[in-house]
Amino acid sequence: MELDTRRMEDLQERQRYFKTFTGIAFFLIILSLWSLQVIKGSEFKRLSENNRIRIRDNPAERGMILDRKGRALAHNRPSFEVYLIPEDLREDQYTVKQVAGYLNLSEDELKSRLKGIKRRFAFRPVKIKSDIDWKELAMLESNRIYLPGMLVDVRPRRFYPYGELAAHLIGYLGEIDEDELKGAKNYRLGSFVGKYGMEYQWEADLKGRDGGQQVEVDAFGREIKPLRRVEPTAGNNLISTIDIDLQMIAEEAFKDKNGALIAMDPKTGRILAMVSKPSFDPNLFAHKISQEDWRALMENPHRPLQNKGIQGQYPPGSVFKIITAIAGLETGAITPQTQLTCTGFYNYGNRNFRCWKDGGHGSVNLHRAIVESCDIYFYQVGLKVGVDNISRYANEFGLGKKTGISLPHERPGVLPSSFWKRKYLGVSWYSGETISFAVGQGYLNVTPLQLALLISAIANGGKLYLPQVVERVENPSGEILREYPPVELGRVHISEKNLRIIQEALLGVVNEPQGTGWGCALKEVKVAGKTGTAQVVRMPDNFKRGDMNRMPLRFRDHAWFVAYAPWEDPKIALSVLVEHGGFGAAAAVPIARKVIEGYFKIENSTSTTIAEGLNKIYD
């Protein structure tokens, strides 16, 4: 009896344990189900849908960049690109091995890239190679059925048909980085965005809106049928202000020289050509640039990625005598008849300041001093006028500050004054420094665009226009969305009489036999201009100009020439800089002559319309 009681108690104890164990087990099962269905339900639903339905991106066609006559400077071409979907390759690495072989890629590199993809991105295609050739495409397509998880898609690829021409103005694309991605909408990792030039500045207009489609796939990741599709919207087109024919002439005129050229309409501020040499091919950036190409660009001592027209800062040399002359006339320090003597040397303090002409120019007035670019005349005018008056008139013409052109990374240059020197260097201005300043040397630095603005204002009667590179924005159907009319920034405070004196002197620079710009004289049209030779390093007193070619290139003078034509009714103004080119008359003037001649030949020929240009592209 007692034994039966113990057995019964033992059985009841086991039942309690069993019930407790069963309760705990059911509780854990319910907890697990609740976690799977409630907490992680949406995630598993997403994975399930992704396992059956895939999203395929359909990027928009980027808008074209056209010249003013409708010829494409940047458009798109088809590119075949290869993608792998990590989730479809987890069980079988056969596809990775085969694709690596077909594309001549490292299998280990592909596996490493795929392994780094986070779980939540496992269904998103990973780009393996862009712009594959026809042989590679044929191999992949003929074996597609045996390569689950592999996708070949056609994407628009940016193409620059003129290569290096106007590359600094047009710009280039690059893959968006993580910092840019944080503040960007409608972009994803791997998207290409404008990084430079017009491609960067008008990114919002050019980009367009991407589309996509849903595709049903089987268990092996192979496509079964399309489900839903959203069509992309192409980007808008930019009609630029430049003429590609004039651009070609300008770049050809430079040949193997380095420097910059800005040609603009002096009555509107529209840029007709913009050259920066050496240049680069923006097609290198249309897909991810190779390390070798990038290293070659970065290590080039002549800085091919710098837009020297707006970023290069140089002493203007004798071109600045235009400002010194205006300051002298406006302040009354000199008149057009003021005669000053040039003996070839000017003693001031403990220094001898030289004129470029050995033996000097003798007794000269203002007109002859500008025509023959007499240094000693302007040394004396500078001392009469003073640094701050010269600086004031230079500021009126926009020197020493950004012009406001719609291109990134413009530099302001340096316009010194007595206040500037105290503020930035902490010392007073010395009168001897005014001598160098008066002829465009010393602390003074300008950009070629600033000098183009200066000569344009002289040509048009004193108006400063905002430099512009785009005339209008159009949608793909040709409807005008936005126009950029000329913008007058201001007018210089110079009397018409004094401005006319300067204009006539600049006409003499080119058209009088003793003028330093004589090499730019044309029969068909009157050209006015001013040469400049800017020292890079100070020359010893016994230095002779003929020794320049024996100096290391980096120490040789820069060559300048600014000009406009026709003198009576200006239609083109330009500034030319040849880095380390020596005399402006020898290096910069011939370039300007070719560009001005080319401009009038183009203007007199039959123009290509926008519609004709677009038809050529699509044909």
C-alpha positions as CSV (number, residue, x, y, z in Angstrom):
1,M,0.0,0.0,0.0
2,E,2.8,2.3,0.9
3,L,4.6,1.3,-2.3
4,D,1.6,2.2,-4.4
5,T,1.4,5.6,-2.7
6,R,5.0,6.3,-3.5
7,R,4.5,5.3,-7.1
8,M,1.5,7.5,-7.4
9,E,3.4,10.5,-6.0
10,D,6.3,9.8,-8.3
11,L,4.0,9.7,-11.3
12,Q,2.3,12.9,-10.3
13,E,5.7,14.5,-9.9
14,R,6.7,13.4,-13.4
15,Q,3.4,14.7,-14.8
16,R,4.2,18.1,-13.2
17,Y,7.6,18.1,-14.8
18,F,6.2,17.1,-18.1
19,K,3.5,19.7,-17.9
20,T,6.0,22.3,-17.0
21,F,8.4,21.2,-19.9
22,T,5.4,21.1,-22.3
23,G,4.3,24.6,-21.2
24,I,7.8,26.0,-21.6
25,A,8.1,24.4,-25.0
26,F,4.8,25.7,-26.2
27,F,5.7,29.1,-24.8
28,L,9.0,29.1,-26.7
29,I,7.2,28.0,-29.9
30,I,4.6,30.7,-29.5
31,L,7.4,33.3,-28.7
32,S,9.3,32.1,-31.8
33,L,6.2,32.3,-34.0
34,W,5.5,35.8,-32.7
35,S,9.0,36.8,-33.4
36,L,9.0,35.4,-36.9
37,Q,5.5,36.7,-37.8
38,V,5.3,40.0,-35.9
39,I,8.8,41.2,-35.3
40,K,10.6,39.8,-38.4
41,G,7.5,39.3,-40.5
42,S,8.0,42.3,-42.8
43,E,11.7,41.3,-43.3
44,F,10.9,37.7,-44.3
45,K,8.0,38.9,-46.5
46,R,10.5,41.2,-48.2
47,L,13.0,38.4,-48.7
48,S,10.3,36.1,-50.0
49,E,9.1,38.7,-52.5
50,N,12.7,39.4,-53.5
51,N,13.2,35.8,-54.0
52,R,10.4,35.8,-56.5
53,I,10.3,39.4,-57.8
54,R,13.4,41.5,-58.6
55,I,13.7,45.2,-59.3
56,R,15.7,46.1,-62.4
57,D,16.9,49.7,-62.5
58,N,16.3,51.6,-65.8
59,P,18.5,54.7,-65.7
60,A,17.4,57.8,-67.6
61,E,19.2,59.2,-70.6
62,R,21.3,62.1,-69.5
63,G,20.6,65.3,-71.3
64,M,22.9,66.4,-74.1
65,I,25.2,69.4,-74.1
66,L,25.2,71.1,-77.5
67,D,27.1,74.0,-79.0
68,R,25.3,77.2,-80.0
69,K,24.6,75.6,-83.5
70,G,23.2,72.4,-82.1
71,R,26.2,70.1,-82.5
72,A,26.6,67.6,-79.6
73,L,29.5,68.2,-77.3
74,A,28.2,65.5,-74.9
75,H,25.6,62.8,-75.5
76,N,25.0,59.1,-74.7
77,R,25.8,55.8,-76.4
78,P,24.7,52.3,-75.4
79,S,27.0,50.3,-73.1
80,F,26.6,46.6,-72.2
81,E,27.2,46.0,-68.5
82,V,27.5,42.8,-66.5
83,Y,26.0,42.3,-63.0
84,L,25.9,39.5,-60.5
85,I,23.2,39.0,-57.9
86,P,24.8,37.8,-54.6
87,E,21.7,35.9,-53.3
88,D,21.6,33.7,-56.4
89,L,25.2,32.7,-56.0
90,R,25.4,31.7,-52.3
91,E,25.0,27.9,-53.0
92,D,26.8,27.6,-56.3
93,Q,30.0,29.5,-57.2
94,Y,30.0,28.1,-60.8
95,T,28.7,31.3,-62.2
96,V,31.4,33.4,-60.5
97,K,34.1,31.2,-62.0
98,Q,32.7,31.2,-65.5
99,V,31.9,34.9,-65.6
100,A,35.4,35.8,-64.3
101,G,36.9,33.6,-67.1
102,Y,34.7,35.1,-69.9
103,L,35.6,38.7,-68.8
104,N,39.2,38.1,-68.0
105,L,38.8,39.1,-64.4
106,S,40.1,37.7,-61.1
107,E,37.8,35.1,-59.6
108,D,39.1,36.0,-56.1
109,E,38.4,39.7,-56.6
110,L,34.8,39.0,-57.7
111,K,34.2,36.7,-54.7
112,S,35.7,39.4,-52.4
113,R,33.3,42.0,-53.8
114,L,30.3,39.8,-53.5
115,K,31.2,38.7,-50.0
116,G,31.2,42.3,-48.8
117,I,27.6,42.9,-49.8
118,K,25.3,43.2,-46.8
119,R,22.4,40.8,-46.4
120,R,19.7,43.4,-47.0
121,F,21.4,44.2,-50.4
122,A,21.8,40.6,-51.4
123,F,19.1,40.8,-54.1
124,R,20.5,44.0,-55.7
125,P,22.7,43.5,-58.8
126,V,26.4,44.3,-58.3
127,K,28.2,45.8,-61.3
128,I,31.1,43.6,-62.4
129,K,32.2,45.1,-65.6
130,S,31.1,48.0,-67.8
131,D,31.2,48.6,-71.5
132,I,32.1,45.0,-72.5
133,D,33.0,44.3,-76.1
134,W,31.0,42.2,-78.6
135,K,33.1,39.1,-78.1
136,E,32.5,39.1,-74.3
137,L,28.8,39.9,-74.8
138,A,28.4,36.9,-77.2
139,M,30.1,34.5,-74.7
140,L,27.8,35.6,-71.9
141,E,24.6,35.6,-73.9
142,S,25.2,32.2,-75.5
143,N,25.8,30.7,-72.0
144,R,23.1,32.7,-70.1
145,I,21.0,29.6,-69.3
146,Y,24.0,28.1,-67.4
147,L,24.8,31.2,-65.5
148,P,22.1,31.8,-62.9
149,G,22.6,35.1,-61.0
150,M,24.3,36.8,-63.9
151,L,22.6,39.7,-65.7
152,V,23.6,41.7,-68.8
153,D,21.9,45.1,-69.2
154,V,22.2,47.9,-71.6
155,R,22.8,51.3,-70.0
156,P,23.4,54.8,-71.5
157,R,27.1,55.7,-71.3
158,R,28.3,59.3,-71.6
159,F,30.2,60.1,-74.7
160,Y,32.2,63.2,-75.7
161,P,32.7,63.1,-79.5
162,Y,35.3,65.8,-79.6
163,G,37.5,64.3,-76.9
164,E,39.8,66.9,-75.3
165,L,38.1,69.9,-77.0
166,A,36.5,72.2,-74.5
167,A,36.9,69.5,-71.8
168,H,37.3,72.0,-69.0
169,L,34.2,73.8,-70.0
170,I,32.0,70.7,-70.6
171,G,33.4,68.7,-67.6
172,Y,33.0,65.0,-66.9
173,L,31.1,62.5,-64.8
174,G,32.2,60.3,-61.9
175,E,30.7,57.8,-59.6
176,I,28.9,59.4,-56.7
177,D,30.8,59.0,-53.4
178,E,29.4,58.3,-50.0
179,D,29.5,62.0,-48.9
180,E,27.6,63.1,-52.0
181,L,25.1,60.3,-51.5
182,K,24.1,61.5,-48.0
183,G,22.6,64.7,-49.2
184,A,21.4,63.5,-52.6
185,K,17.9,62.4,-53.7
186,N,17.2,59.9,-56.5
187,Y,20.8,58.6,-56.5
188,R,22.2,55.3,-55.4
189,L,25.7,54.0,-54.9
190,G,27.3,53.5,-58.3
191,S,25.3,56.3,-59.9
192,F,27.3,58.7,-62.1
193,V,27.1,62.5,-61.4
194,G,28.6,65.6,-62.8
195,K,32.0,66.3,-61.2
196,Y,33.3,69.2,-63.1
197,G,32.3,72.0,-65.6
198,M,28.8,72.2,-67.0
199,E,28.2,68.6,-66.2
200,Y,28.5,69.5,-62.5
201,Q,26.9,72.9,-62.6
202,W,23.8,71.8,-64.4
203,E,23.5,68.3,-62.9
204,A,19.9,68.8,-61.8
205,D,18.8,69.7,-65.4
206,L,20.9,67.0,-67.1
207,K,20.2,64.0,-64.9
208,G,16.6,63.1,-65.7
209,R,14.5,60.7,-63.6
210,D,15.3,57.0,-63.5
211,G,12.8,54.3,-64.1
212,G,12.7,50.6,-63.4
213,Q,10.8,47.4,-63.7
214,Q,9.7,44.4,-61.6
215,V,10.6,41.0,-63.0
216,E,9.5,37.6,-61.8
217,V,12.3,35.0,-61.5
218,D,12.4,31.3,-60.8
219,A,14.3,29.6,-58.0
220,F,17.6,29.9,-59.9
221,G,17.2,33.6,-60.4
222,R,16.3,33.3,-64.1
223,E,13.8,35.7,-65.5
224,I,10.3,34.4,-66.1
225,K,8.2,37.4,-67.1
226,P,8.1,41.2,-66.5
227,L,5.5,42.4,-64.1
228,R,5.4,46.2,-63.8
229,R,7.5,48.9,-65.5
230,V,8.1,52.6,-64.8
231,E,9.6,54.4,-67.8
232,P,12.5,56.8,-67.2
233,T,12.4,60.4,-68.1
234,A,15.3,61.8,-70.1
235,G,17.2,64.8,-68.8
236,N,17.1,68.2,-70.3
237,N,19.5,69.5,-73.0
238,L,21.8,72.4,-72.6
239,I,22.4,74.8,-75.5
240,S,25.8,76.2,-74.7
241,T,27.3,79.5,-75.9
242,I,30.4,78.1,-77.5
243,D,31.0,77.4,-81.2
244,I,32.8,74.1,-81.6
245,D,34.4,75.3,-84.9
246,L,35.9,78.3,-83.2
247,Q,37.0,76.0,-80.3
248,M,38.8,73.8,-82.8
249,I,40.6,76.7,-84.3
250,A,41.6,78.0,-80.9
251,E,42.9,74.7,-79.7
252,E,44.8,74.0,-82.9
253,A,46.4,77.5,-82.7
254,F,47.9,76.5,-79.4
255,K,49.5,73.4,-80.8
256,D,52.0,72.1,-78.2
257,K,51.9,75.3,-76.0
258,N,50.3,75.5,-72.6
259,G,48.0,78.2,-71.3
260,A,44.5,79.5,-71.7
261,L,42.2,81.4,-74.1
262,I,38.9,83.0,-73.5
263,A,36.9,84.3,-76.4
264,M,33.6,86.1,-75.7
265,D,31.0,88.4,-77.2
266,P,31.8,91.8,-75.6
267,K,28.1,92.9,-76.0
268,T,26.6,90.0,-74.1
269,G,29.2,88.2,-72.0
270,R,28.6,84.9,-73.8
271,I,31.7,82.7,-74.0
272,L,32.4,81.7,-77.6
273,A,35.5,79.5,-76.9
274,M,37.3,78.5,-73.7
275,V,40.7,76.8,-74.0
276,S,42.9,75.4,-71.2
277,K,46.1,73.6,-72.2
278,P,47.1,70.9,-71.6
279,S,43.7,69.3,-71.7
280,F,42.3,65.8,-70.9
281,D,39.8,63.4,-72.5
282,P,36.6,63.3,-70.4
283,N,35.8,59.9,-71.9
284,L,38.3,58.5,-69.5
285,F,35.9,59.4,-66.7
286,A,32.7,58.1,-68.5
287,H,33.4,54.8,-66.7
288,K,35.6,54.4,-63.6
289,I,39.0,55.8,-64.6
290,S,42.0,53.5,-64.2
291,Q,44.6,54.1,-61.6
292,E,47.2,54.5,-64.3
293,D,45.3,57.2,-66.2
294,W,44.5,59.0,-62.9
295,R,48.1,59.0,-61.8
296,A,49.2,60.3,-65.2
297,L,46.8,63.3,-64.9
298,M,47.7,64.0,-61.3
299,E,51.5,63.8,-61.8
300,N,51.6,65.9,-64.9
301,P,53.4,69.1,-63.9
302,H,51.4,71.2,-66.3
303,R,48.1,70.5,-64.4
304,P,45.8,69.3,-67.2
305,L,42.8,69.1,-64.8
306,Q,43.0,72.8,-63.9
307,N,40.8,75.1,-65.9
308,K,43.5,77.8,-66.3
309,G,40.9,80.2,-67.8
310,I,39.2,80.7,-64.5
311,Q,41.6,79.0,-62.0
312,G,45.0,80.0,-63.2
313,Q,46.3,83.2,-61.5
314,Y,49.1,85.1,-63.2
315,P,50.6,88.6,-63.2
316,P,49.1,90.4,-66.2
317,G,52.3,92.2,-67.2
318,S,51.9,95.0,-69.7
319,V,48.2,94.4,-70.3
320,F,47.7,96.1,-66.9
321,K,49.1,99.3,-68.4
322,I,45.6,99.9,-69.7
323,I,44.5,100.3,-66.1
324,T,47.4,102.5,-65.1
325,A,46.7,104.8,-68.1
326,I,43.0,105.1,-67.2
327,A,43.9,105.9,-63.6
328,G,46.4,108.6,-64.8
329,L,43.8,110.2,-67.1
330,E,40.9,110.0,-64.7
331,T,42.9,111.4,-61.7
332,G,44.4,114.2,-63.9
333,A,47.9,113.0,-63.1
334,I,48.6,113.0,-66.9
335,T,47.0,114.1,-70.1
336,P,47.3,112.4,-73.5
337,Q,50.0,115.0,-74.4
338,T,52.1,114.3,-71.3
339,Q,55.7,113.6,-72.4
340,L,58.0,111.4,-70.3
341,T,61.5,110.3,-71.2
342,C,62.6,106.6,-71.5
343,T,66.3,106.0,-71.5
344,G,66.1,102.2,-71.0
345,F,66.6,102.5,-67.2
346,Y,64.8,104.2,-64.4
347,N,66.7,104.8,-61.1
348,Y,64.5,104.7,-58.0
349,G,65.9,104.2,-54.6
350,N,68.7,101.7,-54.7
351,R,67.3,99.9,-57.8
352,N,67.4,100.2,-61.6
353,F,64.1,99.4,-63.2
354,R,64.5,98.5,-66.9
355,C,62.5,98.9,-70.0
356,W,62.0,96.0,-72.3
357,K,63.7,98.0,-75.1
358,D,67.4,98.3,-74.8
359,G,68.3,102.0,-75.2
360,G,64.8,103.1,-74.4
361,H,62.1,104.9,-76.4
362,G,63.1,108.4,-75.9
363,S,60.5,111.1,-75.2
364,V,57.0,109.5,-75.5
365,N,53.4,110.6,-74.9
366,L,50.6,108.3,-73.7
367,H,49.5,107.0,-77.1
368,R,53.0,106.0,-78.1
369,A,53.7,104.6,-74.7
370,I,50.8,102.2,-75.0
371,V,51.5,101.4,-78.7
372,E,55.1,100.5,-78.0
373,S,54.5,99.3,-74.4
374,C,57.1,101.6,-72.8
375,D,57.8,100.4,-69.3
376,I,59.5,103.5,-68.0
377,Y,56.7,105.8,-69.0
378,F,54.3,103.7,-66.8
379,Y,56.7,103.5,-64.0
380,Q,56.5,107.3,-63.7
381,V,52.8,107.4,-64.2
382,G,52.3,104.8,-61.5
383,L,54.3,107.0,-59.0
384,K,52.2,110.0,-60.0
385,V,48.9,108.2,-59.5
386,G,49.7,106.0,-56.5
387,V,48.9,102.5,-55.7
388,D,45.4,103.0,-54.3
389,N,44.1,105.0,-57.3
390,I,45.4,102.3,-59.6
391,S,43.9,99.6,-57.5
392,R,40.5,101.4,-57.4
393,Y,40.2,101.5,-61.2
394,A,41.4,97.9,-61.5
395,N,38.6,96.9,-59.1
396,E,36.1,98.8,-61.3
397,F,37.0,96.5,-64.2
398,G,36.6,93.4,-62.0
399,L,40.2,92.5,-61.4
400,G,41.0,90.7,-58.1
401,K,37.5,89.2,-57.7
402,K,35.4,86.4,-59.1
403,T,33.5,87.2,-62.3
404,G,30.5,85.1,-61.2
405,I,30.7,82.7,-64.2
406,S,28.5,79.6,-63.7
407,L,31.5,77.1,-63.5
408,P,32.9,75.6,-60.3
409,H,36.1,76.5,-58.6
410,E,36.7,80.0,-60.1
411,R,39.6,81.8,-58.4
412,P,39.6,85.5,-57.6
413,G,43.2,86.5,-58.2
414,V,44.9,89.2,-56.1
415,L,44.5,92.9,-56.3
416,P,46.9,94.6,-53.9
417,S,46.5,98.0,-52.3
418,S,48.1,99.7,-49.3
419,F,45.2,98.4,-47.1
420,W,45.5,94.9,-48.6
421,K,49.2,94.8,-47.7
422,R,48.6,95.9,-44.1
423,K,45.8,93.4,-43.7
424,Y,47.4,90.3,-45.1
425,L,51.2,91.0,-44.7
426,G,51.1,93.3,-41.7
427,V,53.5,95.9,-43.2
428,S,53.2,99.2,-45.1
429,W,53.3,99.7,-48.8
430,Y,56.5,101.0,-50.3
431,S,56.5,103.4,-53.2
432,G,59.1,101.3,-55.0
433,E,56.4,98.5,-55.1
434,T,54.1,100.9,-57.0
435,I,56.6,100.8,-59.9
436,S,56.2,97.1,-60.4
437,F,52.4,97.3,-59.8
438,A,52.0,99.9,-62.5
439,V,53.2,97.5,-65.2
440,G,51.3,94.5,-63.9
441,Q,53.9,92.8,-61.7
442,G,54.5,92.4,-57.9
443,Y,51.7,91.0,-55.8
444,L,49.1,91.4,-58.6
445,N,47.5,88.2,-60.0
446,V,44.6,87.8,-62.4
447,T,42.8,85.1,-64.4
448,P,42.5,85.1,-68.2
449,L,38.8,85.4,-67.8
450,Q,39.2,88.6,-65.8
451,L,41.3,90.1,-68.6
452,A,38.7,89.0,-71.2
453,L,36.2,91.0,-69.1
454,L,38.5,93.9,-69.0
455,I,39.1,94.1,-72.7
456,S,35.4,93.5,-73.4
457,A,34.5,96.5,-71.2
458,I,37.0,98.7,-73.1
459,A,35.5,97.5,-76.4
460,N,31.8,98.0,-75.5
461,G,32.1,101.4,-73.9
462,G,32.5,100.5,-70.2
463,K,29.9,97.8,-69.6
464,L,30.7,94.7,-67.5
465,Y,28.7,91.6,-68.4
466,L,28.3,88.4,-66.5
467,P,30.3,85.7,-68.4
468,Q,27.9,83.0,-69.5
469,V,28.4,79.5,-71.0
470,V,24.8,78.4,-71.5
471,E,22.2,80.1,-73.6
472,R,19.1,78.1,-72.6
473,V,17.8,74.8,-71.3
474,E,15.4,72.7,-73.4
475,N,13.5,69.5,-72.6
476,P,13.9,66.5,-75.0
477,S,11.1,67.7,-77.1
478,G,12.8,71.1,-77.8
479,E,10.6,73.1,-75.5
480,I,12.5,76.0,-73.9
481,L,12.4,75.7,-70.1
482,R,14.8,78.4,-69.2
483,E,16.9,81.1,-71.0
484,Y,19.9,83.0,-69.9
485,P,19.7,86.6,-71.3
486,P,22.8,88.9,-71.0
487,V,23.3,90.3,-67.5
488,E,25.0,93.7,-67.0
489,L,26.9,93.7,-63.8
490,G,27.8,97.3,-63.8
491,R,29.6,100.1,-65.7
492,V,33.0,101.5,-65.1
493,H,33.2,105.2,-64.1
494,I,35.4,106.5,-66.9
495,S,34.6,109.4,-69.1
496,E,33.8,108.7,-72.8
497,K,36.7,111.0,-73.8
498,N,39.3,109.0,-71.8
499,L,37.9,105.7,-72.9
500,R,38.1,106.8,-76.5
501,I,41.8,107.7,-76.0
502,I,42.5,104.2,-74.7
503,Q,40.6,102.6,-77.6
504,E,42.5,104.5,-80.2
505,A,45.8,103.6,-78.5
506,L,44.9,99.9,-78.5
507,L,44.0,100.2,-82.2
508,G,47.5,101.6,-82.7
509,V,49.1,98.7,-80.8
510,V,47.9,96.4,-83.7
511,N,47.8,98.6,-86.7
512,E,50.8,101.0,-86.4
513,P,54.2,99.7,-87.6
514,Q,55.9,100.1,-84.2
515,G,53.0,98.6,-82.3
516,T,53.8,95.5,-80.2
517,G,50.7,93.7,-81.6
518,W,51.5,94.4,-85.2
519,G,51.4,90.7,-86.0
520,C,47.6,90.6,-85.4
521,A,46.8,93.3,-88.1
522,L,44.3,92.1,-90.6
523,K,43.2,93.6,-93.9
524,E,39.5,92.8,-93.7
525,V,38.9,94.0,-90.1
526,K,40.4,96.4,-87.7
527,V,41.8,94.7,-84.6
528,A,42.6,96.5,-81.3
529,G,44.6,94.9,-78.5
530,K,47.5,95.0,-76.0
531,T,50.4,92.7,-75.5
532,G,51.9,91.7,-72.2
533,T,55.0,89.9,-71.0
534,A,54.8,88.9,-67.3
535,Q,57.9,87.9,-65.4
536,V,57.8,84.7,-63.4
537,V,61.0,85.4,-61.5
538,R,63.0,88.6,-61.0
539,M,65.8,88.9,-63.6
540,P,69.4,90.1,-62.7
541,D,70.4,93.6,-63.9
542,N,72.8,92.1,-66.5
543,F,70.1,89.8,-68.0
544,K,69.4,90.2,-71.7
545,R,66.1,89.3,-73.3
546,G,67.9,87.0,-75.7
547,D,68.9,84.8,-72.8
548,M,65.3,83.8,-72.1
549,N,65.4,80.7,-74.2
550,R,68.4,79.4,-72.2
551,M,66.5,79.5,-69.0
552,P,64.6,76.5,-67.5
553,L,61.0,76.6,-68.9
554,R,59.4,77.1,-65.5
555,F,61.3,80.4,-65.1
556,R,60.5,81.9,-68.4
557,D,58.1,84.8,-68.8
558,H,54.3,84.3,-69.5
559,A,53.0,85.8,-72.8
560,W,49.7,87.7,-72.9
561,F,47.6,89.3,-75.6
562,V,44.1,90.8,-75.2
563,A,42.2,92.0,-78.3
564,Y,38.8,92.8,-79.8
565,A,37.4,93.2,-83.3
566,P,36.1,94.9,-85.3
567,W,37.3,98.1,-83.6
568,E,34.3,100.1,-84.8
569,D,31.6,97.5,-83.8
570,P,33.2,94.8,-81.6
571,K,31.8,91.3,-82.0
572,I,34.6,89.3,-80.4
573,A,37.0,90.0,-77.5
574,L,39.6,87.6,-76.3
575,S,42.5,87.1,-73.9
576,V,45.3,84.7,-74.6
577,L,47.9,83.4,-72.1
578,V,50.8,81.3,-73.1
579,E,52.5,79.9,-70.0
580,H,56.3,80.5,-70.1
581,G,55.9,81.6,-73.7
582,G,58.2,84.7,-73.6
583,F,57.1,87.8,-75.4
584,G,53.4,88.3,-75.9
585,A,54.1,89.6,-79.4
586,A,55.9,86.4,-80.4
587,A,53.8,83.7,-78.6
588,A,50.3,85.0,-77.9
589,V,49.6,87.4,-80.8
590,P,49.8,84.6,-83.5
591,I,47.2,82.6,-81.6
592,A,44.9,85.5,-81.3
593,R,45.2,86.3,-85.0
594,K,44.2,82.8,-86.0
595,V,41.2,82.8,-83.7
596,I,40.0,86.3,-84.9
597,E,40.4,85.3,-88.6
598,G,38.6,82.0,-87.9
599,Y,35.7,83.8,-86.1
600,F,34.9,86.0,-89.1
601,K,35.2,83.1,-91.6
602,I,32.7,81.2,-89.5
603,E,30.3,84.1,-89.2
604,N,30.4,84.6,-92.9
605,S,29.7,81.0,-93.7
606,T,26.3,79.2,-93.6
607,S,25.3,78.4,-90.0
608,T,24.1,74.9,-88.9
609,T,20.8,75.1,-87.2
610,I,19.9,73.4,-83.9
611,A,17.5,71.1,-85.7
612,E,20.1,70.1,-88.3
613,G,22.6,69.4,-85.5
614,L,20.1,67.2,-83.6
615,N,19.2,65.3,-86.8
616,K,22.8,64.5,-87.4
617,I,23.1,63.0,-83.9
618,Y,20.0,60.8,-84.2
619,D,20.9,59.7,-87.7
